[in-house]
Amino acid sequence: AIDHYLKLTMADSKKIAVLGSMNPGKLQACQMCFAEWLAAQPSGVGYEVTAAHTESGVSEQPMTIEETTQGAKNRAERALKSKDGASIGIGMESGVFVLEGRYFDFCAVSVFDGSRHCIGISSMFALPPVVAATFQEKGYNQAFKDAGVEPDENGAGVLAQMSAGALSRPKQMKESLMMALLQLHNSSLYS
């Protein structure tokens, strides 16, 4: 079981980041991202990451980039408000959108500092046609399960199962968080 607030210290910094989810895969994505970010910039800002339960305020399965991004923004705002002294709130939301008749899975992240949202979008993968045909009716995980792909119970997702571990949901989410942090840490270029 995950404690209501999970702490992950990445540096001797007093900055606090709150992830708006208790999902183990999302927590792992934050851990990987902040560890890589700090390794690349040892004198940079580190964060103590905590997690809090938040609602996305969008449908269970967002079906556009806009709706998915709004879910991430909602989670980030609610996460920041959930902990006194927090510097940033992080919202992660997975979604699906249609391009040229194919369904693509992706992750949107918002890093909210109280005044602006820094948005990151991950790489995307095409859903197998048999999954795309049934996931809206059956649910995402059930559609994959019926196609013979068991969702990973530890948060690695169907990406890990389909790629023999080369890819994973946390790696996909980490990528989108990196893209959001790029804007946060280069604020003069993005103002």
C-alpha positions, 0 to 999 in steps of 0.5 A, a space after each residue: 500500500 502507498 502512504 497518502 504522502 510518499 516522500 522522495 528527496 532528490 536533493 538538499 533542497 527545501 522545494 516540495 513537489 506534489 504529484 496529484 496521484 497515488 498511482 505507482 507508475 506515476 510515482 515511479 515516473 517522477 522518481 526517474 525524471 527527478 533523478 535524471 534531471 538532478 544528475 544532469 544538473 547537479 547544482 540545480 534545484 532538487 525536489 522532495 516529491 509527495 503524492 496526494 489523491 486528486 481527481 482529474 475532473 475529466 472523463 475516465 478515458 480522455 479522448 482528445 489532447 485537449 481533454 487529457 491536458 485539462 485533466 493534467 492541469 486539474 490534477 496539478 492545481 489540486 495537488 499544489 493546493 493539497 500541501 502547504 509549502 509546496 512549490 509545484 503541483 504535478 498532474 499526469 493524465 493518460 489519454 487517447 486520440 484519433 489520427 487518420 483513423 488510428 487510436 494513439 495512447 499518450 500522456 500529458 503532464 502539467 507542472 503548475 507553480 501557482 501562476 502558470 502551467 508548463 505542459 509536456 506531452 509524451 511520445 505516442 503509440 498506436 493501439 492495436 486495432 482489436 483494442 481500439 475497436 473495444 476499449 471504449 466499451 470494455 475499458 482500456 485494461 480489459 480490452 488489452 486483457 481480452 487481446 492477450 496482453 495482461 496489464 502489469 499490476 505494478 504500474 509498468 502498463 501494457 507498454 512493458 508487456 508489449 515491448 518485453 520491458 523496453 518501454 513502460 508507462 512510467 518511462 512514457 510519463 517521465 518523458 512528458 514530465 521532462 518536457 514540462 520541467 524544461 519549460 519550468 527551468 527555462 522560464 525566461 524563454 517561456 514567459 
